[in-house]
Amino acid sequence: MKSGGLGAVPSYGVPAKRRWRGFVIAVLGLVILSMLVPLVFLLGLHNGFHSSGYIYEQRSTPSSHKVLESYDRHNVGHTEKKSEDVMKNYARGNKNGTISRGANEEKHRGVKVPPKSVLQPPPTSNNPKVGRIEQVTDPKTNSPDENGKSCELSYGSYCLWQQKHKEVMKDAMVKKLKDQLFVARSYYPSIAKLPAQDKLSRELKQSIQELEHVLSESSTDADLPPLVETKSEKMQVAISKAKSVPVVCDNVDKKLRQIYDLTEDEADFHMKQSAFLYKLNVLTMPKSFHCLALKLTVEYFKSSHDDEADSKKFEDSSLRHYVIFSNNVLAASVVINSTVTHAKVSRNQVFHVLSDGQNYYAMKLWFKKNNYGEAAVQVLNVEHLEMDSLKDNPSQLSLPEEFRVSFRSYDNPSAGQFKTEYVSIFSHSHYLLPDIFSKLKKIVVLDDDVVIQQDLSALWNLDMGEKVNGAVQFCSVRLGQLKSYLGEKGFSHNSCAWMSGLNIIDLVKWRKLGLTQTYKKLLKELSKQKGFNIAATWPASLLTFENKIYPLNESWVRSGLGHDYKIDSNSIKTAPVLHYNGKMKPWLDLGIPNYKSYWKKFLNKEDQLLSECNVNS
């Protein structure tokens, strides 16, 4: 038969060949595995396969690009060096995209299981050890944060820094309520548009109204009502519900930005309003002082008045004459009372108070009713003075000018810090002094915001040489720093500014040098540059007395009590003169409380009008 010919292949040959190939593959597999085991130990990969003390962490495949997040940490007693090795393996595992076991094995090992929403699909590898990562933390640095979670053990951890530099927040509840109100307002419009969320919409609206009412009456935690925590919890529940409702995030974001912009505009408005009201308060006479001036004026016209018995003293150049420009009855009274109180001899003291027409009669009656030792007091109305220099241009009272100057240090101008000072200077009325007191040779000019604490007799014995004005120089402000104000006039840039407040004036030399005419000329020139007289007043005063200032010792005057909160109390007590230069005068409610007592103790508190006008409060 043809089927059993020589060309046929035996049927048993094919299975034998297949069995031989399978045996060869098995042998090769064993050889490869025997080579891999030593290689694993050589590379140190066995460190990642501990049998206890590890933490599984779910991670998706590398293509998902999610950051691995741990949910629990345990201290297994490893050394610090072991921790460093583990952290390196942790990083290596992240880089290689390893994956962890499922949540079931974590439950058996007593490890906290992360929320279901965070768990990733189980690993696809058949090797259960792949992706096992050990993470060990140092108990000394494993401090919990505010949310109860542990701080990350890493260089520059914000959580650790926060624990170290934690500060107690002031009015924390008020700030929390404001934050809740912001969030609720941003979600409310989106929730209100959903018909299925009518109940939540009403709940949010009610909570918003309640917090708005609370915050309208409370600015600090101490002002909050007793049940505010309940309202806050109620609001938090409403916010949590609102966040769980699917809404368009862009709408919430736009509303939150709108609220932020409105709040910023409101804050800007209140800042401007505060600055305006502050300035208005500073420039306005207190109600109690206005009451006192009115009562004194009415009483002056109701009573009869004799001629001044001390009229001869007012022109006696052998006596010590003090000049005060003021429209404030009590301020002028404090200056005179403090000067006389500390004078060794008061009978040779004469005070000239120059006021305006509105306060002239109140001043007259006040200083007639009150005695100041043996000193004589003359009150003059600047508006009624009859002098040749005022025929064409009647004068009005102008008080010493104060200018707020911000500047860099003269010795170190490269420093970025600015310093602010209030420089007080002579006004227009001061340049009438040689004509008003034509028979006097020397006077001491006092501002009405000073308090005298020692005898001033030493001032009258000073030999000022060819200088005209004895004043305390203010060398922290040089004329060179004020070049933009002084214009192009020739002056020494190193010359110090000088201060009014306490000034001894040689009227003879003033008249001889014609300083009043010099001032008027400079004022006219600077007014053309500045455009108005007020801006030109203090540059003209500084330049008029350039090189004509006799520098008094700085210890004479302690200035800054009207703006500087950081003055040492010992320097205040030992200073002969206290100068309240600045906006916060001692008679104002805005005055610095720590410095008011030095001024108030020289008030005549026994006067009945003071209690009637509530001045002592």
VEXMARNU-218626 format. One record per residue (C-alpha): x, y, z; residue number from 1. Coordinates in steps of 0.02 Angstrom, whole numbers. Layout:
BEGIN
     c1     c2     c3 mivex
      X      Y      Z   NUM
...
***
This chain:
BEGIN
     c1     c2     c3 mivex
      0      0      0     1
     60    176    -41     2
     22    239    132     3
    161    136    211     4
    298    193     91     5
    475    251    134     6
    432    438    133     7
    316    431    285     8
    367    512    455     9
    336    413    616    10
    193    488    721    11
    286    472    889    12
    430    595    845    13
    338    763    869    14
    284    743   1052    15
    458    692   1106    16
    534    848   1029    17
    409    961   1119    18
    449    883   1288    19
    633    917   1260    20
    603   1101   1221    21
    497   1123   1379    22
    636   1048   1485    23
    764   1169   1411    24
    652   1321   1448    25
    627   1264   1629    26
    814   1246   1653    27
    848   1419   1580    28
    715   1494   1695    29
    797   1418   1849    30
    967   1483   1794    31
    898   1660   1771    32
    810   1657   1941    33
    970   1596   2026    34
   1059   1746   1952    35
    924   1871   2001    36
    920   1825   2187    37
   1103   1876   2222    38
   1077   2029   2113    39
    930   2087   2222    40
   1037   2074   2380    41
   1185   2162   2296    42
   1077   2309   2246    43
    997   2324   2419    44
    820   2303   2354    45
    782   2183   2495    46
    769   2334   2616    47
    597   2371   2548    48
    527   2200   2595    49
    512   2204   2786    50
    378   2096   2857    51
    313   2218   2990    52
    300   2402   3032    53
    263   2458   2854    54
    125   2564   2785    55
     36   2531   2623    56
    -10   2680   2517    57
   -122   2674   2366    58
    -50   2740   2204    59
   -107   2726   2025    60
      1   2686   1877    61
    133   2812   1824    62
     23   2876   1684    63
   -101   2951   1809    64
     30   3077   1874    65
    -50   3088   2048    66
     48   3134   2202    67
     64   2998   2331    68
    -19   3047   2495    69
      2   2958   2663    70
   -142   2937   2784    71
    -59   2865   2940    72
    112   2851   3019    73
    185   2731   3149    74
    342   2728   3250    75
    421   2556   3233    76
    579   2592   3334    77
    701   2606   3189    78
    857   2711   3207    79
    875   2883   3129    80
    991   2812   2995    81
    863   2680   2952    82
    735   2820   2931    83
    847   2906   2804    84
    864   2743   2705    85
    677   2720   2709    86
    648   2897   2645    87
    767   2862   2501    88
    670   2703   2460    89
    510   2803   2474    90
    575   2922   2341    91
    637   2778   2233    92
    467   2695   2244    93
    380   2856   2189    94
    498   2872   2040    95
    471   2692   1984    96
    283   2707   1997    97
    262   2563   2121    98
     91   2518   2186    99
     32   2456   2356   100
    -77   2320   2421   101
   -265   2343   2439   102
   -359   2406   2587   103
   -406   2234   2652   104
   -228   2191   2706   105
   -216   2360   2794   106
   -367   2318   2899   107
   -288   2151   2952   108
   -128   2240   3003   109
   -221   2371   3106   110
   -179   2515   2990   111
   -302   2656   2962   112
   -386   2637   2793   113
   -397   2793   2685   114
   -567   2851   2624   115
   -645   2753   2482   116
   -648   2905   2372   117
   -458   2909   2377   118
   -420   2724   2356   119
   -352   2672   2187   120
   -385   2507   2093   121
   -291   2354   2159   122
   -120   2315   2086   123
   -115   2213   1927   124
     49   2128   1970   125
     46   1949   2036   126
    186   1991   2157   127
    103   2051   2319   128
    263   2132   2379   129
    278   2254   2236   130
    243   2431   2293   131
    267   2400   2479   132
    341   2560   2551   133
    400   2591   2727   134
    391   2766   2800   135
    459   2804   2973   136
    448   2970   3064   137
    542   3043   3210   138
    426   3062   3360   139
    517   3221   3412   140
    470   3312   3253   141
    305   3225   3221   142
    196   3360   3298   143
     13   3376   3247   144
    -48   3529   3154   145
   -209   3625   3186   146
   -314   3496   3090   147
   -248   3352   3194   148
   -135   3286   3057   149
     49   3256   3088   150
    181   3373   3018   151
    282   3309   2871   152
    459   3254   2911   153
    545   3357   2777   154
    666   3501   2765   155
    579   3670   2772   156
    411   3600   2825   157
    284   3741   2842   158
    187   3639   2970   159
    339   3629   3086   160
    376   3814   3061   161
    195   3856   3101   162
    202   3759   3264   163
    362   3847   3315   164
    302   4024   3272   165
    120   4005   3318   166
     40   4164   3386   167
   -126   4191   3472   168
   -246   4273   3351   169
   -338   4425   3419   170
   -527   4427   3395   171
   -521   4256   3314   172
   -709   4229   3321   173
   -748   4394   3233   174
   -625   4351   3095   175
   -700   4176   3081   176
   -876   4248   3063   177
   -817   4367   2927   178
   -736   4224   2831   179
   -895   4120   2844   180
   -997   4268   2785   181
   -884   4289   2633   182
   -901   4106   2584   183
  -1089   4100   2612   184
  -1117   4257   2508   185
  -1015   4183   2365   186
  -1118   4021   2361   187
  -1290   4095   2394   188
  -1329   4164   2218   189
  -1288   3997   2137   190
  -1390   3898   2265   191
  -1538   4017   2251   192
  -1553   3980   2064   193
  -1583   3794   2095   194
  -1769   3755   2125   195
  -1726   3592   2212   196
  -1624   3685   2343   197
  -1756   3806   2409   198
  -1735   3744   2588   199
  -1545   3763   2583   200
  -1565   3934   2502   201
  -1676   3994   2645   202
  -1556   3921   2773   203
  -1408   4011   2694   204
  -1502   4175   2683   205
  -1556   4167   2865   206
  -1379   4127   2924   207
  -1308   4270   2820   208
  -1432   4393   2895   209
  -1394   4334   3071   210
  -1205   4354   3050   211
  -1226   4523   2966   212
  -1328   4581   3116   213
  -1197   4515   3238   214
  -1051   4596   3147   215
  -1142   4762   3130   216
  -1140   4778   3319   217
   -976   4691   3361   218
   -798   4727   3307   219
   -708   4625   3442   220
   -737   4457   3524   221
   -784   4544   3686   222
   -933   4627   3599   223
  -1006   4465   3530   224
  -1173   4400   3600   225
  -1176   4239   3705   226
  -1249   4123   3570   227
  -1129   4173   3433   228
  -1044   4002   3430   229
  -1212   3920   3393   230
  -1240   4040   3249   231
  -1065   4003   3184   232
  -1096   3815   3189   233
  -1262   3837   3102   234
  -1178   3938   2965   235
  -1041   3808   2947   236
  -1170   3671   2921   237
  -1256   3775   2787   238
  -1091   3808   2700   239
  -1048   3622   2702   240
  -1216   3582   2622   241
  -1190   3717   2491   242
  -1018   3648   2446   243
  -1093   3475   2419   244
  -1217   3541   2290   245
  -1154   3537   2109   246
  -1142   3718   2051   247
  -1046   3812   1917   248
   -879   3853   1997   249
   -853   4005   1886   250
  -1009   4087   1958   251
   -947   4060   2137   252
   -775   4126   2090   253
   -848   4282   2008   254
   -959   4318   2159   255
   -813   4296   2279   256
   -706   4415   2177   257
   -848   4540   2171   258
   -866   4535   2361   259
   -678   4556   2378   260
   -677   4710   2265   261
   -823   4788   2358   262
   -737   4757   2525   263
   -577   4836   2461   264
   -672   4990   2401   265
   -762   5002   2567   266
   -598   4991   2663   267
   -523   5127   2553   268
   -676   5238   2585   269
   -665   5214   2773   270
   -478   5254   2772   271
   -510   5418   2681   272
   -657   5458   2795   273
   -551   5421   2949   274
   -411   5535   2887   275
   -536   5675   2854   276
   -621   5658   3024   277
   -451   5650   3110   278
   -397   5812   3026   279
   -565   5893   3066   280
   -549   5842   3249   281
   -373   5913   3258   282
   -419   6080   3180   283
   -584   6102   3274   284
   -592   6174   3449   285
   -664   6048   3573   286
   -844   6078   3621   287
   -800   6107   3803   288
   -671   6240   3757   289
   -795   6326   3642   290
   -921   6326   3784   291
   -794   6406   3901   292
   -750   6543   3777   293
   -934   6586   3748   294
   -975   6593   3933   295
   -823   6703   3968   296
   -868   6821   3826   297
  -1049   6839   3887   298
   -992   6868   4065   299
   -864   6996   4008   300
   -998   7109   3934   301
  -1109   7088   4087   302
   -978   7153   4208   303
   -888   7319   4225   304
   -700   7334   4195   305
   -568   7448   4267   306
   -413   7508   4179   307
   -266   7391   4187   308
   -162   7433   4341   309
     -3   7355   4271   310
      1   7457   4110   311
    173   7530   4153   312
    250   7358   4168   313
    200   7315   3990   314
    327   7437   3920   315
    464   7420   4050   316
    613   7344   3959   317
    701   7304   4123   318
    572   7166   4158   319
    564   6993   4080   320
    433   6990   3943   321
    354   6831   3875   322
    247   6830   3717   323
    116   6698   3676   324
     13   6687   3517   325
   -148   6592   3554   326
   -335   6579   3525   327
   -354   6445   3660   328
   -392   6513   3833   329
   -339   6361   3931   330
   -184   6326   3827   331
   -118   6503   3858   332
   -167   6488   4041   333
    -65   6326   4061   334
     89   6407   3983   335
     80   6557   4101   336
     35   6455   4255   337
    177   6329   4228   338
    303   6470   4197   339
    254   6567   4353   340
    245   6410   4461   341
    428   6367   4427   342
    495   6546   4427   343
    607   6595   4572   344
    541   6773   4561   345
    374   6809   4476   346
    354   6996   4506   347
    474   7039   4364   348
    379   6930   4239   349
    262   7007   4110   350
    157   6901   3990   351
     86   6967   3828   352
    -52   6858   3753   353
    -91   6900   3572   354
   -260   6833   3519   355
   -393   6861   3385   356
   -555   6959   3395   357
   -661   6806   3426   358
   -568   6752   3585   359
   -504   6923   3642   360
   -641   6959   3771   361
   -640   6782   3841   362
   -451   6798   3865   363
   -469   6968   3948   364
   -594   6906   4077   365
   -503   6742   4111   366
   -336   6823   4152   367
   -424   6956   4255   368
   -516   6825   4359   369
   -363   6715   4388   370
   -204   6767   4475   371
    -32   6707   4423   372
     77   6752   4570   373
    144   6928   4553   374
    160   6917   4363   375
     69   7040   4250   376
    -35   6979   4102   377
    -82   7087   3951   378
   -205   7027   3818   379
   -193   7107   3644   380
   -307   7090   3494   381
   -196   7073   3342   382
   -337   7129   3228   383
   -353   7297   3318   384
   -170   7344   3323   385
   -131   7516   3253   386
     38   7515   3167   387
    103   7602   3013   388
    152   7435   2936   389
    -28   7373   2947   390
   -120   7522   2871   391
   -126   7449   2696   392
   -134   7268   2747   393
   -231   7235   2911   394
   -163   7087   3005   395
   -253   6931   3066   396
   -188   6814   3200   397
    -83   6672   3132   398
    -20   6541   3252   399
    150   6456   3237   400
    152   6346   3083   401
    184   6159   3096   402
    242   6057   2949   403
    253   5869   2938   404
    418   5822   2856   405
    470   5646   2802   406
    653   5624   2760   407
    798   5502   2754   408
    938   5514   2880   409
   1057   5655   2835   410
   1209   5556   2893   411
   1155   5398   2800   412
   1042   5449   2654   413
   1064   5281   2567   414
    962   5196   2704   415
    787   5158   2644   416
    700   5206   2806   417
    607   5372   2816   418
    586   5473   2974   419
    439   5590   3006   420
    450   5747   3113   421
    340   5898   3146   422
    439   6058   3122   423
    358   6211   3202   424
    407   6381   3136   425
    362   6565   3151   426
    204   6628   3066   427
    160   6797   2988   428
    110   6870   3156   429
    283   6840   3230   430
    359   6963   3109   431
    255   7102   3188   432
    345   7083   3355   433
    473   7225   3330   434
    331   7346   3289   435
    208   7285   3422   436
    337   7296   3561   437
    434   7445   3495   438
    496   7495   3670   439
    562   7323   3718   440
    737   7257   3685   441
    722   7070   3719   442
    577   6948   3733   443
    549   6761   3751   444
    420   6689   3632   445
    324   6535   3692   446
    204   6429   3589   447
     38   6388   3673   448
     74   6201   3664   449
    221   6203   3785   450
    232   6167   3971   451
    369   6245   4078   452
    445   6133   4212   453
    594   6236   4272   454
    645   6416   4301   455
    687   6507   4137   456
    797   6642   4215   457
    953   6572   4131   458
    886   6621   3960   459
    895   6805   4002   460
   1080   6794   4044   461
   1133   6719   3877   462
   1258   6816   3771   463
   1199   6780   3593   464
   1333   6890   3511   465
   1273   6944   3339   466
   1135   6815   3333   467
    953   6867   3336   468
    853   6711   3378   469
    900   6590   3518   470
    817   6426   3471   471
    840   6239   3483   472
    912   6179   3318   473
    838   6028   3233   474
    991   5953   3150   475
    906   5792   3099   476
    830   5903   2964   477
    955   6002   2861   478
    912   6138   2737   479
    992   6033   2601   480
    856   5902   2629   481
    723   6035   2601   482
    793   6099   2437   483
    632   6057   2345   484
    538   6172   2465   485
    666   6312   2480   486
    689   6337   2293   487
    850   6398   2213   488
    890   6530   2344   489
   1069   6530   2403   490
   1088   6442   2570   491
   1206   6323   2658   492
   1147   6144   2635   493
   1223   6093   2803   494
   1127   6223   2902   495
   1010   6147   3031   496
    825   6185   3038   497
    765   6271   3196   498
    608   6255   3301   499
    486   6377   3376   500
    413   6339   3546   501
    549   6418   3652   502
    637   6567   3572   503
    732   6713   3647   504
    728   6861   3526   505
    844   7010   3521   506
    727   7144   3452   507
    864   7274   3437   508
    966   7169   3315   509
    806   7115   3226   510
    763   7296   3188   511
    943   7336   3141   512
    952   7195   3014   513
    777   7227   2946   514
    725   7045   2959   515
    540   7084   2940   516
    574   7162   2770   517
    686   7015   2724   518
    545   6895   2767   519
    418   6990   2663   520
    536   6992   2513   521
    571   6805   2526   522
    386   6769   2549   523
    344   6864   2390   524
    476   6774   2288   525
    432   6601   2355   526
    245   6632   2332   527
    274   6652   2145   528
    357   6481   2142   529
    236   6391   2258   530
     78   6476   2198   531
      9   6519   2371   532
     74   6598   2530   533
     48   6455   2654   534
    170   6342   2563   535
    297   6483   2560   536
    282   6533   2744   537
    398   6408   2825   538
    534   6410   2690   539
    536   6600   2705   540
    553   6588   2896   541
    694   6462   2885   542
    791   6569   2761   543
    758   6732   2853   544
    851   6672   3007   545
    987   6574   2919   546
   1154   6609   3006   547
   1060   6712   3135   548
   1013   6570   3254   549
   1096   6555   3423   550
   1085   6367   3460   551
   1011   6328   3629   552
   1062   6166   3712   553
    950   6022   3658   554
    917   5982   3841   555
    811   6138   3855   556
    663   6066   3760   557
    590   5891   3749   558
    488   5896   3588   559
    378   5768   3501   560
    245   5747   3636   561
    111   5779   3505   562
    157   5635   3390   563
    289   5519   3464   564
    226   5377   3575   565
    400   5313   3621   566
    473   5456   3722   567
    562   5401   3881   568
    471   5458   4038   569
    635   5507   4124   570
    680   5629   3985   571
    507   5706   4001   572
    521   5732   4188   573
    694   5812   4180   574
    666   5928   4031   575
    642   6115   4071   576
    516   6134   3930   577
    394   6008   3855   578
    337   6042   3678   579
    180   5955   3615   580
    222   5983   3432   581
    118   5872   3319   582
    -66   5847   3288   583
   -109   5763   3453   584
   -118   5912   3570   585
   -143   5876   3755   586
   -313   5964   3762   587
   -385   5852   3625   588
   -464   5682   3648   589
   -337   5622   3519   590
   -194   5676   3631   591
    -71   5542   3686   592
   -138   5483   3856   593
     33   5455   3937   594
     82   5638   3912   595
    -82   5725   3958   596
    -50   5728   4145   597
    100   5846   4127   598
    -16   5973   4046   599
   -174   5948   4149   600
    -93   5977   4317   601
    -74   6163   4276   602
   -260   6189   4242   603
   -358   6294   4366   604
   -481   6156   4407   605
   -566   6258   4544   606
   -647   6376   4419   607
   -834   6348   4411   608
   -844   6376   4223   609
   -731   6226   4194   610
   -853   6109   4279   611
  -1002   6190   4192   612
   -923   6160   4022   613
   -861   5987   4070   614
   -679   6032   4036   615
   -605   5922   4172   616
   -679   5760   4103   617
***
